[in-house]
Amino acid sequence: MSDSDRDVPIPHSKEQSSSTALKTTAIAVIGSIVVAALTTYGTIHASSGGIQENATRLDSLNKKADQLTKKELPVGTVVASLLDSKEFASEVGDPATYDVKASKWTLADGKSVSGTRWAELRGDAPVPNLCGMFLRGKSNGKRSGVEEIELGKEQSDSVDQHQHNVRVLADPKIANSTTGGMV
C-alpha cells in the first residue's frame, strides 16, 4: 500500500458512501447560498450610496418643478387646448377622469372643486364655466370707457354701432378705382 492510498478514506459500505455524498452536496449548497447572500448584500451596500444620491436628486427636482409650476402657472391659469379631456389629462399626468385629490388640472366647466387651492382662494366657488365663452382681459382701470367686470363673472355680448376706416390704395392702371370708403 502506498502513502497516497492511506490518505483516501475508503467507505466501509454503500450506505456510508451515499451518506458522505449527501453531506458533501449539502455543504456545497449551503456554501453557495452563503456566498450568494454575501455577494448580494455587498452589491446592495455598495449601490446604496448611488441609490440614496439619486433619490435625493429626484426629490430636489420634484421640489423645483413644484415651485416652477406655482410660479409660472398659478392656480386660476386658463390654458386653451385642442385635446379632449382624457387626452389632456394624459398629457399633464392627471387621472383620466377628474379627481379632486389627484388632478392638477380641470376643465373650466362650472364644477365644484371643494378641497382644492382654487376653492380655498375663491371661498369654495366652483370653477367658472367657460364652455363657448370668449375670454376677455381685465382692464384694471388702465382703459377709460371699459366697464370693469369682477374676475370670473360673465359679461354679456354686445355689438355697438361702430365703423372701420379702411384706406384702399388705387392701382393707377385701373380707371375709376375706389380710393377709400367705409366698410
C-alpha positions in Angstrom: 0.0 0.0 0.0 1.4 3.4 -1.0 1.3 6.6 1.1 -1.3 8.1 -1.2 -3.7 5.2 -0.7 -3.7 5.6 3.0 -4.8 9.3 2.8 -8.0 8.5 1.0 -10.8 7.3 3.2 -12.4 4.2 2.0 -16.1 3.8 2.9 -17.0 0.6 4.5 -20.3 0.2 2.9 -22.5 1.6 0.1 -24.8 3.4 2.6 -21.8 5.2 4.1 -20.7 6.3 0.6 -24.2 7.7 -0.1 -24.3 9.5 3.2 -21.0 11.1 2.6 -22.0 12.3 -0.9 -25.2 13.7 0.6 -23.3 15.6 3.3 -20.8 16.9 0.7 -23.7 18.1 -1.5 -25.5 19.8 1.4 -22.3 21.6 2.4 -21.7 22.7 -1.2 -25.3 24.0 -1.5 -25.2 25.8 1.8 -21.8 27.3 0.9 -23.2 28.6 -2.4 -26.2 30.1 -0.7 -23.9 31.9 1.8 -21.7 33.2 -1.0 -24.7 34.4 -3.0 -26.2 36.1 0.1 -22.9 37.9 0.9 -22.4 38.9 -2.7 -25.9 40.3 -2.9 -25.5 42.2 0.4 -22.2 43.6 -0.8 -23.7 44.8 -4.1 -26.7 46.4 -2.4 -24.4 48.0 0.2 -22.1 49.3 -2.5 -25.0 50.7 -4.5 -26.9 52.2 -1.7 -24.9 55.4 -1.8 -25.9 55.9 -5.5 -29.5 55.0 -4.8 -29.7 57.5 -2.0 -27.9 60.1 -4.1 -30.4 59.6 -7.0 -33.4 59.7 -4.5 -32.1 63.0 -3.1 -31.6 64.4 -6.6 -35.1 63.3 -7.7 -36.6 64.9 -4.6 -34.8 68.2 -5.4 -36.0 68.1 -9.0 -39.6 67.5 -7.8 -39.4 70.5 -5.5 -38.1 72.7 -8.3 -40.8 71.5 -10.6 -43.5 72.2 -8.0 -42.0 75.7 -7.4 -41.8 76.4 -11.1 -45.4 75.3 -11.6 -46.6 77.6 -8.8 -44.5 80.4 -10.1 -45.2 80.1 -13.8 -48.7 78.5 -13.8 -50.5 79.7 -10.7 -54.0 78.5 -9.6 -56.5 80.1 -11.9 -54.4 79.8 -15.1 -56.5 79.1 -18.1 -54.9 77.0 -20.9 -56.6 76.5 -24.3 -56.2 73.1 -25.7 -57.4 71.2 -28.8 -57.2 67.9 -26.9 -60.2 66.2 -25.5 -60.4 65.9 -21.7 -58.9 62.4 -21.5 -56.0 63.3 -23.9 -55.3 66.5 -22.0 -55.3 64.6 -18.6 -52.9 62.1 -20.0 -50.5 64.8 -21.3 -50.3 66.5 -18.0 -50.1 63.3 -15.9 -53.6 63.6 -14.4 -56.1 60.7 -13.9 -58.4 60.1 -17.0 -61.4 61.4 -15.0 -61.2 64.4 -12.7 -60.2 63.5 -9.1 -60.3 66.4 -6.7 -57.4 64.9 -4.7 -55.1 63.7 -7.6 -55.8 66.0 -10.5 -53.8 69.2 -11.1 -56.0 70.5 -13.9 -59.7 70.5 -14.6 -62.0 71.7 -17.4 -63.5 75.1 -16.7 -67.0 73.7 -16.9 -68.6 75.0 -13.7 -67.9 72.0 -11.5 -67.3 72.2 -7.7 -63.7 71.6 -6.7 -64.1 71.8 -2.9 -60.9 70.9 -1.2 -58.6 72.5 -3.8 -56.4 75.6 -3.7 -58.9 77.3 -6.1 -61.8 76.7 -3.7 -59.7 78.0 -0.9 -58.9 81.2 -2.8 -62.4 81.7 -4.1 -64.5 80.9 -1.0 -65.4 77.4 -2.2 -66.8 78.8 -5.5 -66.9 76.3 -8.4 -64.6 76.8 -11.4 -66.1 79.1 -14.0 -68.0 77.6 -16.9 -66.1 78.8 -19.9 -67.8 76.5 -22.4 -68.4 78.5 -25.6 -67.1 81.7 -24.0 -64.6 84.2 -25.4 -62.0 85.2 -22.8 -61.6 89.0 -22.3 -58.7 90.6 -20.5 -59.4 92.7 -17.4 -58.7 96.4 -17.7 -57.8 97.0 -14.1 -58.5 100.7 -14.7 -56.0 101.1 -17.5 -58.5 101.8 -20.3 -61.1 104.5 -19.9 -64.6 103.7 -21.1 -64.1 100.0 -20.4 -66.6 98.6 -17.9 -64.8 96.8 -15.0 -66.1 93.3 -14.6 -65.4 91.3 -11.5 -62.9 88.4 -12.1 -64.7 85.2 -13.1 -68.0 87.0 -13.8 -69.7 86.7 -17.2 -70.0 89.8 -19.4 -72.8 89.6 -22.0 -72.1 90.0 -25.6 -72.6 93.4 -27.2 -72.2 94.8 -30.7 -72.5 98.5 -30.6 -72.6 100.7 -33.7 -69.1 101.3 -34.9 -67.1 101.8 -38.0 -63.9 100.6 -39.6 -62.0 103.1 -41.6 -60.2 101.4 -44.5 -57.8 103.0 -46.9 -57.6 101.3 -50.2 -54.7 102.3 -52.4 -55.7 102.7 -56.1 -53.9 100.9 -58.8 -53.0 103.6 -61.4 -53.7 101.0 -64.2 -57.3 100.7 -63.2 -59.6 103.6 -64.2 -62.3 104.8 -61.8 -60.8 102.9 -58.8 -62.1 103.5 -55.3 -59.7 105.4 -53.1 -61.3 105.0 -49.8 -64.6 104.3 -48.1 -66.5 102.8 -45.2 -66.9 99.2 -44.7 
